Amino acid sequence: MFEGLKVIVGLISFIMVYRTITGNCNKYLAFAICAIWLRFFLSAFHTITYPSLVAGFSINALSSISVAGLGLFFLPFSVFTLKKLFPFYLFFTVIAVSGFVNMKIPGAINVLVKWCYFLVLAGALFLSIRVQGQQETFKKLLVAFFMPVVLQVLSILLGHAKATEADGSTSYVGGYNHEAAFSMIIVSFIFVIGLTKQHSIRFRTGLFSLAILLLVLVNYRTSVLTILPIAAVFYFTLVEQRLKPSQKVPVLTIVTMVFVATFMILSFTMRERFSDVGLLISNLDIIFKAPMYFSEAEKDIMSARVFIWSQYIDGFVNASALNQLIGFGPDSWKGVFAKYAHNTYVSNLYEYGVVGFSVFIFMFGYSLHQALRINKSGLSKIVAFSIIGFLIMNMATMPLWNIEGLIFFAILISVVLALSTSKKPTLSNLHNKQVMRLAK
């Protein structure tokens, strides 16, 4: 029954996307909408699109490769020469070098193709923001999220849930395969709503609040932690815009108290899901304990994540000097560990060494610095806190390992690239006449 609903909702979403991109929509935004919609559409039918089809590639993988390749030819070359992309290219270089030195060529190609997908999507949205503005870009981009959001609402109404944890808790993921990837779709949806202006779309505040509730029902705790700072900035800005200067202090104090009370209530109702977080914070030294010394109880902390991290860290500590410097190579965990690291920082340290880890931190630090240079105060706060929240999320999962996480990161970085101020022109090689032609 639910598979049939997917087909119906998918067809409706296709019609909506078609009407959007054939309206007042620049070609770069049309490319981004189609790329994101295609990913969400195919992932909904995971029983068909996930298994290998041709030469070990699934339909999902082939679509991602196609989008990345098409984007490289479709977007103007000048976009890829932006100086603000230097930290990202530096990280890509580390991936390539680590893969070549460790002879992990297939792994390097796989990872770099994913980052290429990120690059073309961020570039397309960057151009759209420059051509049509932030408001129109993200208002239209919302159409790409219609299918997953509606399917999740239907799964809640019909009780179509997925059991995910040993504690008996369930996740409502709209029939998608995994709550980790699906949570990133909802996080992206929340972020895009936050990027639209007040009164720009009907029921904006209600839609944002609904999206927060949907994320909670996905039941993926790291994503909930990611969105908290974004939600706080959204509601504070919403209240602040409606107040007179003399009213701000008392009213915002009350709002803060409401936020704290709400957070405490949520913490209490979800205490079983977050109890391991408090346990880990109070025993941080356990992360550096050798795996062989873990007790059975310690192995279960945070769904065995801490035990998994210790295996990777132990492997890094006992590695050769060269491997500690540049890591073991992309996807080198396969065949060595039973599961991926469930922590982006630990994974980067193992796969790309101290150099890769440092460049990764530099890449995010640079992005945060650029976010703080966005002229619009409210937008700057939302983007900066989104980056911080995303950094927190990477501590307990690996959103950049899947395309859904890269989609969110691409949306985030496109805003940073397009709206952060700089003394020199952002489009260093794109003349004004060419910029004007982009809208045609």
C-alpha positions, -999 to +999 in steps of 0.1 A: +000+000+000+027+025+010+047+017-021+017+028-042+015+060-023+051+067-031+043+064-068+014+088-065+033+114-044+063+110-067+042+118-098+027+149-081+061+161-070+073+156-106+045+178-119+053+205-093+090+205-101+082+207-139+059+237-133+085+254-111+115+250-134+095+261-165+083+292-148+104+322-137+134+301-128+170+305-140+187+275-156+211+270-127+184+268-101+165+245-124+196+222-125+198+222-087+161+215-082+161+186-106+193+172-091+180+173-055+145+161-065+160+132-085+180+120-055+150+121-032+127+104-057+151+075-064+160+070-027+123+066-019+123+034-040+155+020-023+146-016-029+151-009-066+177+019-067+201+007-040+212-028-053+240-030-079+228-028-115+257-022-139+294-029-131+287-028-094+269+006-096+234+011-084+208+033-100+214+058-072+251+058-078+248+062-116+224+091-111+249+109-087+277+103-112+256+117-140+246+148-120+282+155-111+294+150-147+266+171-162+273+199-137+310+201-147+300+207-183+269+228-176+283+253-152+307+281-164+343+272-156+348+306-139+326+294-110+351+266-102+380+291-100+365+311-071+392+318-045+368+310-017+368+274-029+405+270-022+401+253+012+378+227-004+402+220-032+430+216-007+409+189+011+402+172-023+439+172-030+446+155+003+420+128-005+437+123-039+472+121-025+462+098+003+445+075-022+474+075-046+501+069-020+481+041-004+469+027-037+433+032-028+424+045-062+388+031-064+381+046-030+396+079-039+375+081-071+343+071-052+349+099-026+359+125-051+329+119-072+307+126-041+325+158-035+322+167-072+284+163-067+287+187-038+308+212-058+284+214-088+253+217-066+269+245-045+281+262-077+246+261-093+229+275-062+257+301-059+249+313-094+212+313-088+216+334-056+237+359-076+213+360-105+178+357-089+185+365-053+184+344-021+147+348-016+136+335-050+162+308-050+153+291-017+115+297-021+116+277-053+140+252-040+114+241-014+095+222-042+123+196-043+114+186-007+077+180-013+080+142-018+100+132+013+081+156+036+047+144+024+057+108+026+069+113+062+036+129+071+017+100+055+039+075+073+030+092+106-007+092+098-008+056+087+015+044+114+042+032+089+072+033+112+106+017+113+120+002+145+156+014+149+169+010+184+171-017+210+150+005+234+120-001+212+119+034+198+107+039+162+115+062+134+091+077+109+111+080+077+084+080+050+094+046+037+130+057+030+158+032+038+177+048+067+170+074+093+205+089+091+202+099+054+165+109+058+172+131+088+196+151+066+167+157+041+146+172+069+175+192+082+180+206+048+143+214+046+144+232+079+175+252+068+159+262+034+128+275+052+150+295+075+166+311+045+134+325+032+121+358+044+092+364+067+058+365+049+075+352+017+057+319+019+023+311+035+024+297+070+063+300+071+065+298+109+040+269+111+059+250+084+092+255+102+077+243+134+062+213+116+096+205+101+112+205+136+085+181+148+091+158+118+128+158+125+121+147+161+099+119+148+128+107+126+143+098+159+179+104+150+194+122+179+225+137+163+203+155+138+181+169+166+212+183+182+222+199+149+190+218+144+187+232+179+209+263+173+191+269+140+157+267+156+168+290+184+180+317+160+149+314+138+124+319+167+145+346+184+147+366+151+110+361+145+101+375+179+128+403+178+114+416+144+080+422+160+092+441+191+099+477+198+134+485+213+119+491+247+102+457+246+131+435+236+148+429+269+118+417+289+101+398+261+133+381+249+140+371+285+106+354+287+113+337+253+146+325+266+129+310+296+104+293+273+132+278+252+150+265+283+118+250+296+110+234+262+145+220+260+142+205+295+109+189+286+123+174+254+153+162+273+131+145+298+108+129+272+138+117+252+160+110+281+165+073+272+177+083+237+201+110+250+213+093+283+244+080+266+254+115+255+257+126+292+275+094+301+300+100+273+306+137+283+313+127+319+338+100+307+355+114+277+387+095+284+369+063+274+373+073+237+411+068+239+409+034+257+422+005+237+393-016+223+404-048+241+398-031+275+362-022+269+337-039+291+304-053+276+285-023+291+310+002+276+307-014+242+270-004+242+275+033+249+259+054+221+248+024+201+284+011+202+298+043+186+324+049+213+337+013+209+339+018+171+358+051+175+383+035+198+391+009+172+399+035+146+419+056+170+438+026+181+446+017+145+458+053+139+480+054+170+497+021+161+502+031+124+535+040+107+546+076+106+535+079+069+500+066+077+497+089+106+507+118+084+484+111+053+462+083+066+454+049+051+435+062+021+398+068+012+375+040+022+404+021+037+382+010+066+365-016+044+380-050+051+396-038+083+367-027+105+332-042+105+315-007+104+323+028+092+335+052+119+302+069+127+324+100+134+337+123+106+367+135+126+378+100+136+372+088+101+393+116+085+421+111+110+423+074+101+418+078+063+436+111+057+459+114+087+469+145+106+472+164+073+437+156+062+422+161+096+438+195+099+427+206+064+392+194+071+391+216+103+405+245+083+378+241+056+351+244+082+368+271+101+371+291+069+334+285+061+324+297+096+346+328+092+330+336+059+295+330+073+302+357+100+310+381+072+275+380+057+261+415+060+226+405+070+228+399+108+199+374+110+210+354+080+246+354+093+235+340+126+214+312+109+243+302+086+270+304+113+249+284+138+241+259+111+278+253+105+283+249+142+254+225+145+267+205+115+301+203+131+285+189+162+265+164+142+297+151+126+309+141+160+285+112+162+277+103+126+290+109+091+265+131+071+292+139+045+295+102+037+261+102+019+247+124-008+219+137+014+244+152+038+264+167+009+232+183-004+227+201+029+264+211+029+261+224-006+231+245+002+249+259+033+281+267+014+263+282-015+250+309+008+284+314+023+300+318-012+273+341-025+267+364+004+298+368+024+315+401+019+350+405+005+372+434-006+378+418-039+350+407-063+337+372-055+334+364-092+370+371-099+368+358-135+332+364-142+327+399-158+295+419-152+282+413-187+284+375-182+266+378-148+238+396-165+235+369-192+232+341-165+196+351-159+186+345-196 
